[in-house]
Amino acid sequence: MSSKRTFSKNSIALLVLTGAIAVSLSLASFQYSNFTANEILKIASDNVRSNARIQVNDLESVLVHRLDSVTSNLEVISKARSVQSNEFERGQALFNAAQDSTANLTNFYMWLDGEGRIVWLSNINQTAYEQFRGTDLSQRAYFIEARNRQDGAYYSSAIDSNDNITRIYISYPILGTSGEFIGAAVAGIRVDTFGMSLQDQLSPETQSSVGMTDRSGMILYSESSELIGKDVFGPEFQSLLLPGLKDSFNRFLTESLQGQSGIQDFTVGNATYSIAYEPIIIGGEQFGTLYVVTPHQFADNVRALADQQRDFSSVMVIVIGVAAIGVAALVLAWNSRLERVVAARTSELKLKTDELKRSYDSLAAANEQLKVHDRLQKEFINVAAHELRTPTQAILGYAELLQMSPEDRDEMIRAIYRNSVRLQRLTSDILDVTRIESEAFKIDKERFNLKDVILGAIQDAKNQLPDGRIEFVYEPTDIYVHADRGRITQVISNLLDNAAKFTKRGTITVSTENKNGQAVVSVQDTGSGIDSDIMPRLFSKFASKSDKGTGLGLFISRSIIEAHDGRIWCTNNSDGKGATFAFSLPLSSSSQT
């Protein structure tokens, strides 16, 4: 009896212990699954926000490049002799050619005389032309601004035209041979067509949408066409905001109109959206703000899958616990041999579980690497396509205008040359990046004087800036290095070009020194300085927040310097004006002695 009672107590104790273990495992599994689900959801949300930032940045570049093409056409037309001399047929051909070159964006090009009356509308039939010819548009802002400023382009907000179609207008003054105002060249862009062209640039998989306002908050484009032309702080738009969302959303709108880029999440009901915004900078001034709204649909799908996984894990642990209790009961009824078999099977199962976990971790790491590679490849293709399209489109446009107006050949040939040089430089940068990433980048070292390379690079920079807006300062000093002369010239030219891009008017100072067995070259400018957001990744590929380049130059420069066992860095100047780029190279042995 005593033996049976002992056996019964041991059985109950074992069953209780097994049940407690099963419950503990269930709770631990639930906690781990919940933690994993939250982490996966956070990663998914971060991915949505990152994609939104990339999309709005890419769209802003596309928008600026397209508007620049239209502005370039207007400038060429306004300075054409046939237009300045009021030669109707030749001027008409120029306006039609300009429309053909940007037909995917512009609705028409319009020629206004000095009184604001229509002289010509591009690509229009005779009946419609007779209807609009002579129409007085002297009270339109795009005519008034062109007449008042008489220099540079004017960009309007959304305007309801005479044909009841909402458009954005770009105007450029036409000056006579004596400099007097004789009219304006105007391009009309339908906001719905413009907005849809931007919307088409977005991947349908993200289900993102585009919005655009001018710098004062007037809506230039929205999926809801009835909101176009409305003030975001006006009653029509404000009435659409939920009471609990209005204050935070209005703060977000105010911040987005202040010329900064950013992103913010908003939750409406059970749906979460990320809204990324980017200022539209044209000619150094803010034209408006671009928005990309991306729903967290992918994140919600991940949440559902994570919840499903968590529930499944909990059920499985409970099932395992029940099975364990049953096994414990059988173990108590069986002999010690069966206990050893169960122990052996349990150990084998643990080994398999560990093996599966290691395999899962390896697959997860490989998957992350594939995602990073895919994202970098898409960024490279998008940026290269955008940058190649601009000079190519400009060359084609000027070539067509050259055929139409050969008497203006000098100016258009110079424009074609500038864009050809830009295309050549971009192609060379892309080839260098390809060599760097394929580890085919080679250097040929020789001993040379840094002074000769710096003087040559400064002279080249001066030749590219004939207007004299920047003064170059350099006190030549003999410092010899053992390096690739051509590649070091490329680095110095890149730094001078970068400094000139962000210095509208001022001074660029180049200095050299022998410091601790290293030749240190510094390029200091008095420009706008480096944005704090871009500083940590300044020398990475495509690290740029402006429309002045691809961001490849500094990446290539860093690769060249590091291939020479040197170092390159940048700091903003302590007086708040401009930045200083510097790099170091080992001195040649004869220099050190």
KAVENQUI-V740471 format. One record per pair of residues at least 4 apart in sequence whose C-alpha atoms are under 7 Angstrom apart, sorted by the first residue. I is the first residue (numbers start at 1). J is the second residue. D is the distance in whole Angstrom. If there is no record, write none. Layout:
i=I j=J d=D
i=I j=J d=D
//
This chain:
i=1 j=5 d=6
i=2 j=6 d=6
i=3 j=7 d=6
i=4 j=8 d=6
i=5 j=9 d=6
i=6 j=10 d=6
i=7 j=11 d=6
i=8 j=12 d=6
i=9 j=13 d=6
i=10 j=14 d=6
i=11 j=15 d=6
i=11 j=332 d=7
i=12 j=16 d=6
i=13 j=17 d=6
i=14 j=18 d=6
i=15 j=19 d=6
i=15 j=325 d=6
i=15 j=328 d=7
i=16 j=20 d=6
i=17 j=21 d=6
i=18 j=22 d=6
i=18 j=324 d=7
i=18 j=325 d=6
i=19 j=23 d=6
i=19 j=321 d=7
i=19 j=325 d=7
i=20 j=24 d=6
i=21 j=25 d=6
i=22 j=26 d=6
i=22 j=318 d=7
i=22 j=321 d=4
i=23 j=27 d=6
i=24 j=28 d=6
i=25 j=29 d=6
i=25 j=317 d=7
i=26 j=30 d=6
i=26 j=314 d=6
i=26 j=317 d=5
i=26 j=318 d=6
i=27 j=31 d=6
i=28 j=32 d=6
i=29 j=33 d=6
i=29 j=313 d=7
i=29 j=314 d=7
i=30 j=34 d=6
i=30 j=310 d=6
i=30 j=314 d=6
i=31 j=35 d=6
i=32 j=36 d=6
i=33 j=37 d=6
i=33 j=310 d=5
i=34 j=38 d=6
i=34 j=310 d=7
i=35 j=39 d=6
i=36 j=40 d=6
i=37 j=41 d=6
i=37 j=303 d=7
i=37 j=306 d=5
i=37 j=307 d=7
i=38 j=42 d=6
i=39 j=43 d=6
i=40 j=44 d=6
i=41 j=45 d=6
i=41 j=299 d=6
i=41 j=302 d=6
i=41 j=303 d=6
i=42 j=46 d=6
i=43 j=47 d=6
i=44 j=48 d=6
i=44 j=298 d=7
i=44 j=299 d=5
i=45 j=49 d=6
i=45 j=296 d=7
i=45 j=299 d=6
i=46 j=50 d=6
i=47 j=51 d=6
i=48 j=52 d=6
i=48 j=296 d=7
i=49 j=53 d=6
i=49 j=274 d=6
i=50 j=54 d=6
i=51 j=55 d=6
i=52 j=56 d=6
i=52 j=276 d=6
i=52 j=292 d=6
i=52 j=294 d=6
i=53 j=57 d=6
i=53 j=276 d=6
i=54 j=58 d=6
i=55 j=59 d=6
i=56 j=60 d=6
i=56 j=276 d=6
i=56 j=277 d=6
i=56 j=278 d=6
i=56 j=290 d=7
i=56 j=291 d=7
i=56 j=292 d=6
i=57 j=61 d=6
i=57 j=278 d=7
i=58 j=62 d=6
i=59 j=63 d=6
i=59 j=198 d=7
i=60 j=64 d=6
i=60 j=278 d=7
i=60 j=280 d=6
i=60 j=290 d=7
i=61 j=65 d=6
i=61 j=547 d=6
i=62 j=66 d=6
i=62 j=386 d=7
i=63 j=67 d=6
i=64 j=68 d=6
i=64 j=282 d=7
i=65 j=69 d=6
i=65 j=390 d=6
i=66 j=70 d=7
i=67 j=71 d=6
i=68 j=72 d=6
i=69 j=73 d=6
i=69 j=394 d=7
i=70 j=74 d=6
i=70 j=102 d=7
i=71 j=75 d=6
i=71 j=153 d=7
i=72 j=76 d=6
i=73 j=77 d=6
i=73 j=98 d=6
i=74 j=78 d=6
i=74 j=172 d=6
i=74 j=185 d=6
i=75 j=79 d=6
i=75 j=172 d=7
i=76 j=80 d=6
i=77 j=83 d=7
i=77 j=94 d=7
i=78 j=83 d=7
i=78 j=172 d=7
i=78 j=173 d=7
i=78 j=174 d=5
i=78 j=185 d=6
i=79 j=84 d=7
i=79 j=174 d=7
i=80 j=84 d=6
i=80 j=408 d=6
i=81 j=85 d=6
i=82 j=86 d=6
i=82 j=87 d=5
i=82 j=90 d=6
i=82 j=91 d=5
i=83 j=87 d=6
i=83 j=91 d=5
i=84 j=174 d=7
i=84 j=175 d=7
i=84 j=176 d=5
i=84 j=177 d=7
i=87 j=91 d=6
i=88 j=92 d=6
i=89 j=93 d=6
i=90 j=94 d=6
i=91 j=95 d=6
i=92 j=96 d=6
i=92 j=120 d=7
i=93 j=97 d=6
i=93 j=404 d=7
i=94 j=98 d=6
i=94 j=401 d=7
i=94 j=404 d=7
i=95 j=99 d=6
i=95 j=109 d=6
i=95 j=122 d=6
i=96 j=100 d=6
i=96 j=122 d=5
i=96 j=123 d=6
i=97 j=101 d=6
i=97 j=401 d=7
i=98 j=102 d=7
i=99 j=103 d=5
i=99 j=106 d=7
i=99 j=108 d=6
i=99 j=109 d=6
i=99 j=122 d=7
i=101 j=397 d=6
i=102 j=106 d=6
i=103 j=107 d=7
i=105 j=189 d=7
i=105 j=194 d=6
i=106 j=187 d=7
i=106 j=188 d=6
i=106 j=189 d=5
i=107 j=188 d=5
i=107 j=189 d=5
i=107 j=190 d=6
i=108 j=121 d=7
i=108 j=122 d=6
i=108 j=187 d=6
i=108 j=188 d=5
i=109 j=121 d=6
i=109 j=122 d=5
i=109 j=186 d=6
i=109 j=187 d=4
i=109 j=188 d=6
i=110 j=120 d=6
i=110 j=121 d=5
i=110 j=122 d=6
i=110 j=185 d=6
i=110 j=186 d=5
i=110 j=187 d=6
i=111 j=118 d=6
i=111 j=119 d=5
i=111 j=120 d=5
i=111 j=121 d=7
i=111 j=184 d=6
i=111 j=185 d=5
i=111 j=186 d=6
i=112 j=116 d=5
i=112 j=117 d=5
i=112 j=118 d=5
i=112 j=119 d=5
i=112 j=183 d=5
i=112 j=184 d=5
i=112 j=185 d=6
i=113 j=117 d=6
i=113 j=118 d=7
i=113 j=119 d=6
i=113 j=182 d=6
i=113 j=183 d=4
i=113 j=184 d=7
i=114 j=181 d=7
i=114 j=182 d=4
i=114 j=183 d=4
i=115 j=138 d=6
i=116 j=136 d=6
i=116 j=137 d=5
i=116 j=138 d=4
i=116 j=143 d=6
i=116 j=183 d=7
i=117 j=134 d=5
i=117 j=135 d=5
i=117 j=136 d=4
i=117 j=137 d=6
i=117 j=138 d=7
i=118 j=133 d=5
i=118 j=134 d=5
i=118 j=135 d=5
i=118 j=136 d=7
i=119 j=133 d=6
i=119 j=134 d=6
i=120 j=133 d=7
i=121 j=129 d=7
i=124 j=128 d=7
i=124 j=129 d=6
i=125 j=129 d=6
i=126 j=130 d=6
i=127 j=131 d=6
i=128 j=132 d=6
i=129 j=133 d=6
i=138 j=143 d=6
i=138 j=144 d=7
i=139 j=144 d=7
i=140 j=144 d=6
i=141 j=145 d=6
i=142 j=146 d=6
i=142 j=154 d=7
i=142 j=156 d=6
i=142 j=169 d=7
i=142 j=170 d=7
i=142 j=171 d=6
i=143 j=147 d=6
i=143 j=184 d=7
i=144 j=148 d=6
i=145 j=149 d=6
i=145 j=154 d=7
i=146 j=150 d=6
i=146 j=154 d=7
i=146 j=171 d=6
i=146 j=172 d=6
i=146 j=173 d=5
i=146 j=184 d=7
i=147 j=173 d=6
i=147 j=181 d=7
i=150 j=173 d=5
i=150 j=181 d=7
i=151 j=173 d=6
i=152 j=172 d=6
i=153 j=170 d=7
i=153 j=171 d=6
i=153 j=172 d=5
i=154 j=170 d=6
i=154 j=171 d=5
i=154 j=172 d=7
i=155 j=169 d=6
i=155 j=170 d=5
i=155 j=171 d=7
i=156 j=168 d=6
i=156 j=169 d=5
i=156 j=170 d=6
i=157 j=168 d=6
i=157 j=214 d=6
i=157 j=220 d=7
i=158 j=166 d=6
i=158 j=167 d=5
i=158 j=168 d=5
i=158 j=220 d=5
i=158 j=229 d=6
i=159 j=166 d=5
i=159 j=167 d=5
i=159 j=168 d=6
i=160 j=164 d=6
i=160 j=165 d=6
i=160 j=166 d=4
i=160 j=167 d=6
i=161 j=165 d=5
i=161 j=166 d=6
i=161 j=167 d=7
i=166 j=190 d=6
i=166 j=191 d=6
i=167 j=188 d=6
i=167 j=189 d=5
i=167 j=190 d=4
i=167 j=191 d=5
i=168 j=188 d=6
i=168 j=189 d=5
i=168 j=190 d=6
i=168 j=191 d=6
i=169 j=186 d=7
i=169 j=187 d=6
i=169 j=188 d=5
i=169 j=189 d=6
i=170 j=186 d=6
i=170 j=187 d=5
i=170 j=188 d=7
i=171 j=184 d=6
i=171 j=185 d=6
i=171 j=186 d=4
i=171 j=187 d=6
i=172 j=184 d=6
i=172 j=185 d=5
i=172 j=186 d=6
i=173 j=183 d=6
i=173 j=184 d=4
i=173 j=185 d=6
i=174 j=181 d=6
i=174 j=182 d=6
i=174 j=183 d=5
i=174 j=184 d=5
i=174 j=185 d=7
i=175 j=179 d=5
i=175 j=180 d=5
i=175 j=181 d=5
i=175 j=182 d=5
i=176 j=180 d=5
i=176 j=181 d=6
i=176 j=182 d=6
i=189 j=194 d=7
i=190 j=194 d=6
i=191 j=195 d=6
i=191 j=220 d=7
i=191 j=221 d=6
i=192 j=196 d=6
i=192 j=221 d=7
i=193 j=197 d=6
i=194 j=198 d=7
i=195 j=199 d=6
i=195 j=221 d=6
i=196 j=200 d=6
i=197 j=201 d=7
i=199 j=209 d=6
i=199 j=210 d=6
i=202 j=208 d=7
i=206 j=294 d=7
i=207 j=294 d=7
i=207 j=295 d=7
i=208 j=292 d=6
i=208 j=293 d=5
i=208 j=294 d=4
i=208 j=295 d=7
i=209 j=292 d=6
i=209 j=293 d=5
i=209 j=294 d=7
i=210 j=222 d=7
i=210 j=291 d=6
i=210 j=292 d=5
i=210 j=293 d=6
i=211 j=221 d=5
i=211 j=222 d=5
i=211 j=290 d=6
i=211 j=291 d=5
i=211 j=292 d=6
i=212 j=219 d=6
i=212 j=220 d=5
i=212 j=221 d=5
i=212 j=222 d=7
i=212 j=289 d=6
i=212 j=290 d=5
i=212 j=291 d=6
i=213 j=217 d=5
i=213 j=218 d=5
i=213 j=219 d=4
i=213 j=220 d=5
i=213 j=221 d=7
i=213 j=288 d=5
i=213 j=289 d=5
i=213 j=290 d=7
i=214 j=218 d=5
i=214 j=219 d=7
i=214 j=220 d=6
i=214 j=287 d=6
i=214 j=288 d=4
i=214 j=289 d=6
i=215 j=257 d=6
i=215 j=286 d=7
i=215 j=287 d=6
i=215 j=288 d=4
i=215 j=289 d=7
i=217 j=231 d=6
i=217 j=232 d=6
i=217 j=257 d=7
i=218 j=229 d=6
i=218 j=230 d=6
i=218 j=231 d=4
i=218 j=232 d=6
i=219 j=227 d=7
i=219 j=228 d=5
i=219 j=229 d=5
i=219 j=230 d=6
i=219 j=231 d=6
i=219 j=232 d=7
i=220 j=228 d=6
i=220 j=229 d=6
i=221 j=228 d=6
i=222 j=227 d=7
i=222 j=228 d=6
i=230 j=234 d=7
i=232 j=237 d=6
i=232 j=238 d=7
i=233 j=237 d=7
i=233 j=238 d=6
i=234 j=238 d=6
i=235 j=239 d=6
i=241 j=245 d=6
i=241 j=246 d=6
i=242 j=246 d=6
i=245 j=249 d=6
i=246 j=250 d=6
i=247 j=251 d=6
i=248 j=252 d=6
i=249 j=253 d=6
i=250 j=254 d=6
i=251 j=255 d=6
i=252 j=256 d=6
i=253 j=257 d=6
i=254 j=258 d=7
i=256 j=260 d=6
i=256 j=261 d=7
i=256 j=277 d=6
i=257 j=289 d=6
i=259 j=279 d=5
i=259 j=286 d=7
i=260 j=278 d=7
i=260 j=279 d=6
i=261 j=277 d=5
i=261 j=278 d=4
i=261 j=279 d=6
i=262 j=276 d=6
i=262 j=277 d=6
i=262 j=278 d=7
i=263 j=274 d=7
i=263 j=275 d=6
i=263 j=276 d=4
i=263 j=277 d=6
i=264 j=274 d=6
i=264 j=275 d=5
i=264 j=276 d=7
i=265 j=272 d=7
i=265 j=273 d=6
i=265 j=274 d=4
i=265 j=275 d=6
i=266 j=272 d=6
i=266 j=273 d=5
i=266 j=274 d=6
i=267 j=271 d=6
i=267 j=272 d=4
i=267 j=273 d=6
i=268 j=272 d=6
i=272 j=295 d=6
i=272 j=296 d=6
i=273 j=293 d=7
i=273 j=294 d=6
i=273 j=295 d=4
i=273 j=296 d=6
i=274 j=293 d=6
i=274 j=294 d=5
i=274 j=295 d=6
i=275 j=291 d=7
i=275 j=292 d=6
i=275 j=293 d=5
i=275 j=294 d=6
i=276 j=291 d=6
i=276 j=292 d=5
i=276 j=293 d=7
i=277 j=289 d=7
i=277 j=290 d=6
i=277 j=291 d=4
i=277 j=292 d=7
i=278 j=289 d=6
i=278 j=290 d=5
i=278 j=291 d=7
i=279 j=286 d=6
i=279 j=288 d=6
i=279 j=289 d=4
i=279 j=290 d=6
i=280 j=286 d=6
i=280 j=287 d=5
i=280 j=288 d=5
i=280 j=289 d=5
i=280 j=290 d=7
i=281 j=285 d=5
i=281 j=286 d=4
i=281 j=287 d=6
i=282 j=286 d=6
i=282 j=287 d=6
i=296 j=300 d=6
i=297 j=301 d=6
i=298 j=302 d=6
i=299 j=303 d=6
i=300 j=304 d=6
i=301 j=305 d=6
i=302 j=306 d=6
i=303 j=307 d=6
i=304 j=308 d=6
i=305 j=309 d=6
i=306 j=310 d=6
i=307 j=311 d=6
i=308 j=312 d=6
i=309 j=313 d=6
i=310 j=314 d=6
i=311 j=315 d=6
i=312 j=316 d=6
i=313 j=317 d=6
i=314 j=318 d=6
i=315 j=319 d=6
i=316 j=320 d=6
i=317 j=321 d=6
i=318 j=322 d=6
i=319 j=323 d=6
i=320 j=324 d=6
i=321 j=325 d=6
i=322 j=326 d=6
i=323 j=327 d=6
i=324 j=328 d=6
i=325 j=329 d=6
i=326 j=330 d=6
i=327 j=331 d=6
i=328 j=332 d=6
i=329 j=333 d=6
i=330 j=334 d=6
i=331 j=338 d=7
i=331 j=339 d=6
i=334 j=338 d=6
i=335 j=339 d=7
i=336 j=340 d=6
i=337 j=341 d=6
i=338 j=342 d=6
i=339 j=343 d=6
i=340 j=344 d=6
i=341 j=345 d=6
i=342 j=346 d=6
i=343 j=347 d=6
i=344 j=348 d=6
i=345 j=349 d=6
i=346 j=350 d=6
i=347 j=351 d=6
i=348 j=352 d=6
i=349 j=353 d=6
i=350 j=354 d=6
i=351 j=355 d=6
i=352 j=356 d=6
i=353 j=357 d=6
i=354 j=358 d=6
i=355 j=359 d=6
i=356 j=360 d=6
i=357 j=361 d=6
i=358 j=362 d=6
i=359 j=363 d=6
i=360 j=364 d=6
i=361 j=365 d=6
i=362 j=366 d=6
i=363 j=367 d=6
i=364 j=368 d=6
i=365 j=369 d=6
i=366 j=370 d=6
i=367 j=371 d=6
i=368 j=372 d=6
i=369 j=373 d=6
i=370 j=374 d=6
i=371 j=375 d=6
i=372 j=376 d=6
i=373 j=377 d=6
i=374 j=378 d=6
i=375 j=379 d=6
i=376 j=380 d=6
i=377 j=381 d=6
i=378 j=382 d=6
i=379 j=383 d=6
i=380 j=384 d=6
i=381 j=385 d=6
i=382 j=386 d=6
i=383 j=387 d=6
i=383 j=550 d=7
i=384 j=388 d=6
i=385 j=389 d=6
i=386 j=390 d=7
i=388 j=392 d=6
i=388 j=423 d=7
i=389 j=393 d=6
i=390 j=394 d=6
i=391 j=395 d=6
i=391 j=419 d=5
i=391 j=420 d=7
i=391 j=422 d=7
i=391 j=423 d=6
i=392 j=396 d=6
i=393 j=397 d=6
i=394 j=398 d=6
i=394 j=419 d=7
i=395 j=399 d=6
i=395 j=416 d=5
i=395 j=419 d=6
i=396 j=400 d=6
i=397 j=401 d=6
i=398 j=402 d=6
i=398 j=412 d=6
i=398 j=416 d=7
i=399 j=403 d=6
i=400 j=404 d=6
i=401 j=405 d=6
i=402 j=406 d=5
i=402 j=409 d=6
i=402 j=412 d=7
i=408 j=412 d=7
i=409 j=413 d=6
i=410 j=414 d=6
i=411 j=415 d=6
i=412 j=416 d=6
i=413 j=417 d=6
i=414 j=418 d=6
i=415 j=419 d=6
i=416 j=420 d=6
i=417 j=421 d=6
i=418 j=422 d=6
i=419 j=423 d=6
i=420 j=424 d=6
i=421 j=425 d=6
i=422 j=426 d=6
i=423 j=427 d=6
i=424 j=428 d=6
i=425 j=429 d=6
i=426 j=430 d=6
i=427 j=431 d=6
i=428 j=432 d=6
i=429 j=433 d=6
i=429 j=552 d=7
i=429 j=553 d=7
i=430 j=434 d=6
i=431 j=435 d=6
i=432 j=436 d=6
i=433 j=437 d=6
i=433 j=556 d=7
i=434 j=438 d=6
i=435 j=439 d=6
i=435 j=440 d=5
i=435 j=441 d=5
i=436 j=440 d=6
i=436 j=441 d=5
i=443 j=484 d=6
i=444 j=484 d=5
i=445 j=482 d=6
i=445 j=483 d=4
i=445 j=484 d=4
i=446 j=482 d=5
i=446 j=483 d=5
i=446 j=484 d=6
i=446 j=485 d=7
i=447 j=480 d=7
i=447 j=481 d=6
i=447 j=482 d=4
i=447 j=483 d=6
i=447 j=588 d=7
i=448 j=480 d=5
i=448 j=481 d=6
i=448 j=482 d=7
i=449 j=478 d=6
i=449 j=479 d=6
i=449 j=480 d=4
i=449 j=481 d=7
i=450 j=454 d=6
i=450 j=478 d=7
i=450 j=479 d=6
i=450 j=480 d=6
i=450 j=481 d=7
i=451 j=455 d=6
i=451 j=476 d=6
i=451 j=477 d=6
i=451 j=478 d=6
i=451 j=479 d=7
i=452 j=456 d=6
i=453 j=457 d=6
i=453 j=489 d=6
i=454 j=458 d=6
i=455 j=459 d=6
i=456 j=460 d=6
i=457 j=461 d=6
i=457 j=489 d=7
i=457 j=492 d=7
i=457 j=493 d=6
i=458 j=462 d=6
i=459 j=463 d=6
i=460 j=464 d=6
i=461 j=465 d=6
i=461 j=496 d=7
i=461 j=497 d=7
i=462 j=466 d=6
i=469 j=505 d=5
i=469 j=506 d=7
i=470 j=505 d=5
i=470 j=506 d=5
i=470 j=507 d=5
i=471 j=506 d=6
i=471 j=507 d=5
i=471 j=508 d=6
i=472 j=507 d=6
i=472 j=508 d=5
i=472 j=509 d=6
i=473 j=508 d=6
i=473 j=509 d=5
i=473 j=510 d=6
i=474 j=509 d=6
i=474 j=510 d=5
i=474 j=511 d=6
i=475 j=511 d=7
i=479 j=591 d=7
i=480 j=587 d=6
i=480 j=588 d=6
i=480 j=591 d=6
i=481 j=586 d=7
i=481 j=587 d=5
i=481 j=588 d=4
i=482 j=587 d=7
i=482 j=588 d=5
i=483 j=564 d=7
i=484 j=488 d=6
i=485 j=489 d=6
i=486 j=490 d=6
i=487 j=491 d=6
i=487 j=560 d=7
i=488 j=492 d=6
i=489 j=493 d=6
i=490 j=494 d=6
i=491 j=495 d=6
i=491 j=557 d=5
i=492 j=496 d=6
i=493 j=497 d=6
i=494 j=498 d=6
i=494 j=553 d=6
i=495 j=499 d=6
i=495 j=523 d=7
i=496 j=500 d=6
i=497 j=501 d=6
i=498 j=502 d=7
i=499 j=503 d=6
i=499 j=525 d=6
i=502 j=527 d=5
i=502 j=528 d=6
i=503 j=525 d=7
i=503 j=526 d=6
i=503 j=527 d=4
i=503 j=528 d=7
i=504 j=527 d=7
i=506 j=526 d=6
i=507 j=525 d=6
i=507 j=526 d=6
i=508 j=523 d=7
i=508 j=524 d=6
i=508 j=525 d=4
i=508 j=526 d=7
i=509 j=523 d=6
i=509 j=524 d=5
i=509 j=525 d=6
i=510 j=522 d=6
i=510 j=523 d=5
i=510 j=524 d=6
i=511 j=521 d=6
i=511 j=522 d=5
i=511 j=523 d=7
i=512 j=520 d=6
i=512 j=521 d=5
i=512 j=522 d=6
i=513 j=519 d=6
i=513 j=520 d=5
i=513 j=521 d=7
i=514 j=518 d=6
i=514 j=519 d=5
i=514 j=520 d=6
i=515 j=519 d=6
i=515 j=520 d=7
i=517 j=586 d=6
i=517 j=587 d=6
i=517 j=592 d=6
i=518 j=584 d=6
i=518 j=585 d=5
i=518 j=586 d=5
i=518 j=587 d=5
i=519 j=584 d=5
i=519 j=585 d=5
i=519 j=586 d=6
i=519 j=587 d=6
i=520 j=582 d=7
i=520 j=583 d=6
i=520 j=584 d=4
i=520 j=585 d=7
i=521 j=582 d=5
i=521 j=583 d=6
i=521 j=584 d=6
i=522 j=580 d=7
i=522 j=581 d=6
i=522 j=582 d=4
i=522 j=583 d=7
i=523 j=580 d=6
i=523 j=581 d=5
i=523 j=582 d=6
i=524 j=579 d=6
i=524 j=580 d=4
i=524 j=581 d=6
i=525 j=578 d=5
i=525 j=579 d=6
i=525 j=580 d=6
i=526 j=577 d=5
i=526 j=578 d=4
i=526 j=579 d=7
i=527 j=577 d=6
i=527 j=578 d=4
i=528 j=577 d=6
i=528 j=578 d=5
i=529 j=572 d=6
i=529 j=577 d=6
i=529 j=578 d=4
i=529 j=579 d=5
i=530 j=535 d=6
i=530 j=572 d=6
i=530 j=579 d=7
i=531 j=535 d=6
i=534 j=538 d=6
i=534 j=543 d=7
i=537 j=543 d=6
i=538 j=543 d=6
i=539 j=543 d=7
i=539 j=554 d=5
i=539 j=555 d=5
i=539 j=558 d=6
i=540 j=555 d=5
i=541 j=551 d=6
i=541 j=552 d=5
i=541 j=555 d=5
i=542 j=550 d=5
i=542 j=551 d=4
i=542 j=552 d=6
i=543 j=551 d=5
i=544 j=550 d=7
i=544 j=551 d=5
i=552 j=556 d=6
i=553 j=557 d=6
i=554 j=558 d=6
i=555 j=559 d=6
i=556 j=560 d=6
i=557 j=561 d=6
i=558 j=562 d=6
i=558 j=568 d=6
i=559 j=563 d=6
i=560 j=564 d=7
i=561 j=565 d=7
i=561 j=566 d=5
i=561 j=567 d=6
i=561 j=568 d=7
i=562 j=566 d=5
i=562 j=567 d=6
i=564 j=585 d=7
i=566 j=584 d=5
i=566 j=585 d=5
i=566 j=586 d=7
i=567 j=583 d=5
i=567 j=584 d=5
i=568 j=582 d=6
i=568 j=583 d=4
i=568 j=584 d=7
i=569 j=581 d=6
i=569 j=582 d=6
i=569 j=583 d=6
i=570 j=580 d=6
i=570 j=581 d=4
i=570 j=582 d=6
i=571 j=579 d=6
i=571 j=580 d=5
i=571 j=581 d=7
i=572 j=578 d=6
i=572 j=579 d=4
i=572 j=580 d=6
i=573 j=577 d=6
i=573 j=578 d=6
i=573 j=579 d=5
i=573 j=580 d=6
i=587 j=591 d=6
i=587 j=592 d=6
i=588 j=592 d=7
i=589 j=593 d=7
//
